[in-house]
Amino acid sequence: MSAILPLTVEGLGFAAGGETLLAGIGFALRAGMRSVVLGPNGAGKSLLLRLLHGLIRPTAGSMRWSAPEPARVQALVFQRPVLLRRSVAANIYYALELRGVSDAGRVDEALARTGLTALADRPARVLSGGEQQRLALARAWATRPELLLLDEPTANLDPAATRAVEEIVAAIHAAGTKIVMTTHDLGQARRLADEVLFLHRGRLVEHRPATEFFAAPASEAARAFLKGDLPW
């Protein structure tokens, strides 16, 4: 069971340069369910993940975690992962060292679970896009996070690489990690989401079980989005 969840978000907002990018965001995140954040371009999806991870501070509202120091037990994987100029294995070792962990077994396990064992000694930056994303997931998984935030984890990947990433995400979820992810792929959202948070123009318009959202979205904005009438 997660120590930092549930998370209660109330009136969350962020403004910069005189422009309000998120406003009045309120929801609760609980352990277990995979939460997928949907919305058109500019809705604030990536910004919301960065606020949850603590990379930036909100300018309004609050986030109440169920335990202190939530950043120590969560991880964020970006659309374009930042990799060190080291080997595949060394990238995972480094993530563990930052957490004060020295465990070669965790590195080997993460490599095996993501299909990267044969590439352990290869320089990380020469990997394909799909392999780099799998490494980013392996690096996060090795730290055994209670919460994993994923920002467009399969953007620009081919179908085979996308399927591989989705299988890893499903395995991380099955191992007990809470997943919160953004995606532009509605098929992927249908496959992976247990609940949907739909953002539009910096506001949370819907937060519902995925089956209900896709069957009968309650808002006009969500209906237009699912029909492809809102910009991606």
C-alpha positions as a Markdown table, in Angstrom:
| # | Residue | x | y | z |
|---|---|---|---|---|
| 1 | Met | 0.0 | 0.0 | 0.0 |
| 2 | Ser | 1.2 | 3.5 | -0.9 |
| 3 | Ala | 2.3 | 5.7 | 1.9 |
| 4 | Ile | 2.0 | 9.0 | 0.0 |
| 5 | Leu | -1.4 | 8.3 | -1.5 |
| 6 | Pro | -4.1 | 9.4 | -1.5 |
| 7 | Leu | -3.2 | 12.8 | -2.7 |
| 8 | Thr | -5.7 | 15.6 | -2.4 |
| 9 | Val | -5.4 | 18.6 | -4.8 |
| 10 | Glu | -7.5 | 21.7 | -4.1 |
| 11 | Gly | -7.6 | 24.9 | -6.2 |
| 12 | Leu | -4.3 | 24.2 | -7.9 |
| 13 | Gly | -3.1 | 26.9 | -10.2 |
| 14 | Phe | -0.1 | 28.1 | -12.1 |
| 15 | Ala | 0.5 | 31.4 | -13.7 |
| 16 | Ala | 3.6 | 32.8 | -15.5 |
| 17 | Gly | 4.3 | 35.9 | -17.5 |
| 18 | Gly | 0.9 | 37.3 | -16.6 |
| 19 | Glu | -0.9 | 34.3 | -18.1 |
| 20 | Thr | -2.9 | 31.7 | -16.2 |
| 21 | Leu | -2.0 | 28.2 | -17.4 |
| 22 | Leu | -3.8 | 26.2 | -14.8 |
| 23 | Ala | -6.6 | 27.3 | -12.5 |
| 24 | Gly | -9.0 | 25.8 | -9.9 |
| 25 | Ile | -7.7 | 22.2 | -10.4 |
| 26 | Gly | -9.1 | 19.9 | -7.7 |
| 27 | Phe | -9.1 | 16.1 | -7.5 |
| 28 | Ala | -8.0 | 13.1 | -5.4 |
| 29 | Leu | -5.6 | 10.5 | -6.6 |
| 30 | Arg | -5.7 | 7.1 | -4.9 |
| 31 | Ala | -3.4 | 4.1 | -5.1 |
| 32 | Gly | -4.2 | 1.3 | -7.5 |
| 33 | Met | -6.0 | 2.9 | -10.5 |
| 34 | Arg | -4.1 | 4.0 | -13.6 |
| 35 | Ser | -4.9 | 7.6 | -14.1 |
| 36 | Val | -4.6 | 9.0 | -17.7 |
| 37 | Val | -4.6 | 12.8 | -18.3 |
| 38 | Leu | -6.2 | 13.7 | -21.6 |
| 39 | Gly | -6.8 | 17.1 | -23.3 |
| 40 | Pro | -5.9 | 19.1 | -26.4 |
| 41 | Asn | -2.6 | 20.8 | -26.9 |
| 42 | Gly | -2.1 | 23.6 | -24.4 |
| 43 | Ala | -4.5 | 22.2 | -21.9 |
| 44 | Gly | -1.9 | 21.9 | -19.2 |
| 45 | Lys | -1.3 | 18.2 | -19.1 |
| 46 | Ser | 2.5 | 18.2 | -18.9 |
| 47 | Leu | 2.4 | 21.2 | -16.5 |
| 48 | Leu | 0.2 | 19.3 | -14.2 |
| 49 | Leu | 2.7 | 16.4 | -14.0 |
| 50 | Arg | 5.5 | 18.7 | -13.2 |
| 51 | Leu | 3.5 | 20.3 | -10.4 |
| 52 | Leu | 2.7 | 16.9 | -9.0 |
| 53 | His | 6.4 | 15.9 | -9.1 |
| 54 | Gly | 7.5 | 19.1 | -7.5 |
| 55 | Leu | 9.7 | 20.3 | -10.4 |
| 56 | Ile | 7.8 | 23.6 | -10.2 |
| 57 | Arg | 5.8 | 25.2 | -7.5 |
| 58 | Pro | 2.1 | 26.1 | -7.9 |
| 59 | Thr | 1.1 | 29.7 | -7.7 |
| 60 | Ala | -2.2 | 28.9 | -6.2 |
| 61 | Gly | -3.9 | 26.1 | -4.3 |
| 62 | Ser | -2.5 | 23.1 | -2.4 |
| 63 | Met | -1.4 | 19.5 | -2.8 |
| 64 | Arg | -1.7 | 17.4 | 0.4 |
| 65 | Trp | 0.1 | 14.1 | 0.3 |
| 66 | Ser | -0.5 | 11.4 | 2.9 |
| 67 | Ala | 3.2 | 11.3 | 3.9 |
| 68 | Pro | 6.1 | 13.8 | 4.0 |
| 69 | Glu | 8.8 | 14.0 | 1.3 |
| 70 | Pro | 6.7 | 12.6 | -1.6 |
| 71 | Ala | 9.5 | 13.3 | -4.1 |
| 72 | Arg | 11.6 | 10.5 | -2.6 |
| 73 | Val | 9.1 | 7.8 | -3.6 |
| 74 | Gln | 8.0 | 9.0 | -7.0 |
| 75 | Ala | 9.5 | 9.2 | -10.5 |
| 76 | Leu | 8.8 | 11.2 | -13.6 |
| 77 | Val | 9.6 | 9.9 | -17.1 |
| 78 | Phe | 9.7 | 12.6 | -19.8 |
| 79 | Gln | 8.6 | 12.3 | -23.5 |
| 80 | Arg | 12.3 | 12.7 | -24.4 |
| 81 | Pro | 14.2 | 11.1 | -21.5 |
| 82 | Val | 17.3 | 12.7 | -20.2 |
| 83 | Leu | 20.1 | 10.1 | -20.3 |
| 84 | Leu | 23.6 | 10.4 | -18.9 |
| 85 | Arg | 26.7 | 9.9 | -21.1 |
| 86 | Arg | 27.2 | 6.5 | -19.5 |
| 87 | Ser | 26.2 | 2.9 | -20.3 |
| 88 | Val | 22.7 | 1.6 | -20.0 |
| 89 | Ala | 23.5 | -0.1 | -16.7 |
| 90 | Ala | 25.3 | 2.9 | -15.3 |
| 91 | Asn | 22.3 | 5.1 | -15.9 |
| 92 | Ile | 20.3 | 2.8 | -13.6 |
| 93 | Tyr | 23.1 | 2.6 | -11.0 |
| 94 | Tyr | 23.2 | 6.4 | -10.9 |
| 95 | Ala | 19.4 | 6.7 | -10.2 |
| 96 | Leu | 19.8 | 4.3 | -7.3 |
| 97 | Glu | 22.9 | 6.1 | -6.0 |
| 98 | Leu | 20.8 | 9.3 | -5.8 |
| 99 | Arg | 18.4 | 7.4 | -3.5 |
| 100 | Gly | 21.3 | 6.1 | -1.4 |
| 101 | Val | 20.8 | 2.5 | -2.7 |
| 102 | Ser | 23.7 | 0.3 | -3.7 |
| 103 | Asp | 22.1 | -2.9 | -5.1 |
| 104 | Ala | 23.4 | -4.5 | -8.3 |
| 105 | Gly | 20.5 | -6.9 | -8.1 |
| 106 | Arg | 18.0 | -4.1 | -8.7 |
| 107 | Val | 19.9 | -3.0 | -11.8 |
| 108 | Asp | 20.0 | -6.5 | -13.2 |
| 109 | Glu | 16.3 | -7.0 | -12.4 |
| 110 | Ala | 15.3 | -3.7 | -14.1 |
| 111 | Leu | 17.3 | -4.6 | -17.2 |
| 112 | Ala | 15.7 | -8.0 | -17.4 |
| 113 | Arg | 12.2 | -6.7 | -16.9 |
| 114 | Thr | 12.6 | -4.1 | -19.7 |
| 115 | Gly | 14.4 | -6.4 | -22.2 |
| 116 | Leu | 17.6 | -4.4 | -22.0 |
| 117 | Thr | 20.0 | -7.0 | -20.5 |
| 118 | Ala | 21.9 | -7.5 | -23.8 |
| 119 | Leu | 22.4 | -3.7 | -24.0 |
| 120 | Ala | 23.7 | -3.2 | -20.5 |
| 121 | Asp | 27.1 | -2.0 | -21.6 |
| 122 | Arg | 26.0 | 0.0 | -24.6 |
| 123 | Pro | 26.2 | 3.8 | -24.4 |
| 124 | Ala | 22.8 | 5.0 | -23.5 |
| 125 | Arg | 22.7 | 7.8 | -26.0 |
| 126 | Val | 23.2 | 5.5 | -29.0 |
| 127 | Leu | 20.0 | 3.6 | -28.3 |
| 128 | Ser | 17.0 | 3.9 | -30.5 |
| 129 | Gly | 14.1 | 6.0 | -29.3 |
| 130 | Gly | 12.1 | 3.0 | -28.1 |
| 131 | Glu | 15.2 | 1.6 | -26.3 |
| 132 | Gln | 15.8 | 5.0 | -24.6 |
| 133 | Gln | 12.3 | 5.1 | -23.3 |
| 134 | Arg | 12.6 | 1.6 | -22.0 |
| 135 | Leu | 15.8 | 2.6 | -20.2 |
| 136 | Ala | 14.0 | 5.6 | -18.7 |
| 137 | Leu | 11.3 | 3.2 | -17.4 |
| 138 | Ala | 13.9 | 0.7 | -16.1 |
| 139 | Arg | 15.7 | 3.5 | -14.3 |
| 140 | Ala | 12.5 | 4.7 | -12.7 |
| 141 | Trp | 11.3 | 1.1 | -11.9 |
| 142 | Ala | 14.6 | 0.3 | -10.2 |
| 143 | Thr | 13.9 | 2.9 | -7.6 |
| 144 | Arg | 10.6 | 1.2 | -6.7 |
| 145 | Pro | 8.5 | 4.3 | -6.8 |
| 146 | Glu | 5.1 | 4.4 | -5.2 |
| 147 | Leu | 4.0 | 6.9 | -7.9 |
| 148 | Leu | 5.2 | 7.0 | -11.5 |
| 149 | Leu | 4.4 | 10.0 | -13.7 |
| 150 | Leu | 4.7 | 9.5 | -17.4 |
| 151 | Asp | 4.6 | 12.4 | -19.9 |
| 152 | Glu | 3.7 | 11.1 | -23.4 |
| 153 | Pro | 5.9 | 8.0 | -23.0 |
| 154 | Thr | 5.2 | 6.7 | -26.5 |
| 155 | Ala | 5.2 | 9.9 | -28.5 |
| 156 | Asn | 7.0 | 9.4 | -31.8 |
| 157 | Leu | 7.5 | 5.7 | -31.3 |
| 158 | Asp | 6.6 | 3.1 | -33.8 |
| 159 | Pro | 3.8 | 0.5 | -33.0 |
| 160 | Ala | 6.3 | -2.2 | -31.9 |
| 161 | Ala | 8.1 | 0.2 | -29.5 |
| 162 | Thr | 4.8 | 1.6 | -28.3 |
| 163 | Arg | 3.6 | -1.9 | -27.5 |
| 164 | Ala | 6.8 | -2.7 | -25.6 |
| 165 | Val | 6.5 | 0.5 | -23.5 |
| 166 | Glu | 2.8 | -0.2 | -22.7 |
| 167 | Glu | 3.7 | -3.7 | -21.6 |
| 168 | Ile | 6.3 | -2.3 | -19.2 |
| 169 | Val | 3.9 | 0.3 | -17.9 |
| 170 | Ala | 1.3 | -2.5 | -17.2 |
| 171 | Ala | 3.9 | -4.6 | -15.4 |
| 172 | Ile | 5.0 | -1.6 | -13.2 |
| 173 | His | 1.4 | -1.0 | -12.4 |
| 174 | Ala | 0.9 | -4.7 | -11.6 |
| 175 | Ala | 3.8 | -4.6 | -9.2 |
| 176 | Gly | 2.0 | -2.0 | -7.1 |
| 177 | Thr | 3.1 | 1.4 | -8.5 |
| 178 | Lys | 0.5 | 4.1 | -9.1 |
| 179 | Ile | 0.6 | 5.3 | -12.7 |
| 180 | Val | -0.4 | 8.8 | -13.8 |
| 181 | Met | 0.3 | 9.4 | -17.5 |
| 182 | Thr | -0.5 | 11.8 | -20.3 |
| 183 | Thr | -1.1 | 10.7 | -23.8 |
| 184 | His | -2.4 | 11.9 | -27.2 |
| 185 | Asp | -3.2 | 8.3 | -28.2 |
| 186 | Leu | -6.8 | 7.6 | -27.5 |
| 187 | Gly | -6.4 | 3.9 | -28.3 |
| 188 | Gln | -3.6 | 3.8 | -25.7 |
| 189 | Ala | -5.8 | 5.7 | -23.2 |
| 190 | Arg | -8.6 | 3.1 | -23.7 |
| 191 | Arg | -6.1 | 0.2 | -23.2 |
| 192 | Leu | -4.4 | 1.6 | -20.1 |
| 193 | Ala | -6.7 | 4.0 | -18.2 |
| 194 | Asp | -8.8 | 3.1 | -15.2 |
| 195 | Glu | -9.8 | 6.7 | -14.8 |
| 196 | Val | -9.5 | 9.8 | -17.0 |
| 197 | Leu | -8.7 | 13.4 | -16.0 |
| 198 | Phe | -9.7 | 15.6 | -18.9 |
| 199 | Leu | -8.2 | 19.1 | -19.1 |
| 200 | His | -9.3 | 21.9 | -21.3 |
| 201 | Arg | -8.0 | 25.4 | -21.3 |
| 202 | Gly | -6.2 | 24.9 | -18.0 |
| 203 | Arg | -9.1 | 23.6 | -16.1 |
| 204 | Leu | -10.1 | 20.1 | -15.0 |
| 205 | Val | -13.4 | 19.5 | -16.9 |
| 206 | Glu | -13.9 | 15.8 | -16.1 |
| 207 | His | -12.5 | 13.2 | -13.7 |
| 208 | Arg | -14.4 | 9.9 | -14.2 |
| 209 | Pro | -13.9 | 6.2 | -14.6 |
| 210 | Ala | -12.5 | 5.5 | -18.1 |
| 211 | Thr | -15.4 | 3.3 | -19.2 |
| 212 | Glu | -17.8 | 6.1 | -18.4 |
| 213 | Phe | -15.7 | 8.8 | -19.9 |
| 214 | Phe | -15.3 | 7.1 | -23.3 |
| 215 | Ala | -18.9 | 5.8 | -23.4 |
| 216 | Ala | -20.6 | 9.1 | -22.6 |
| 217 | Pro | -18.4 | 12.1 | -21.9 |
| 218 | Ala | -20.3 | 14.7 | -19.8 |
| 219 | Ser | -18.9 | 17.9 | -21.2 |
| 220 | Glu | -19.1 | 19.4 | -24.7 |
| 221 | Ala | -15.3 | 19.9 | -24.7 |
| 222 | Ala | -14.7 | 16.2 | -24.1 |
| 223 | Arg | -17.2 | 15.1 | -26.7 |
| 224 | Ala | -15.5 | 17.4 | -29.2 |
| 225 | Phe | -12.1 | 16.0 | -28.2 |
| 226 | Leu | -13.1 | 12.4 | -28.7 |
| 227 | Lys | -14.6 | 13.2 | -32.1 |
| 228 | Gly | -11.4 | 14.9 | -33.1 |
| 229 | Asp | -12.9 | 18.4 | -33.3 |
| 230 | Leu | -10.4 | 19.9 | -30.8 |
| 231 | Pro | -6.7 | 20.5 | -31.7 |
| 232 | Trp | -4.3 | 17.9 | -30.5 |
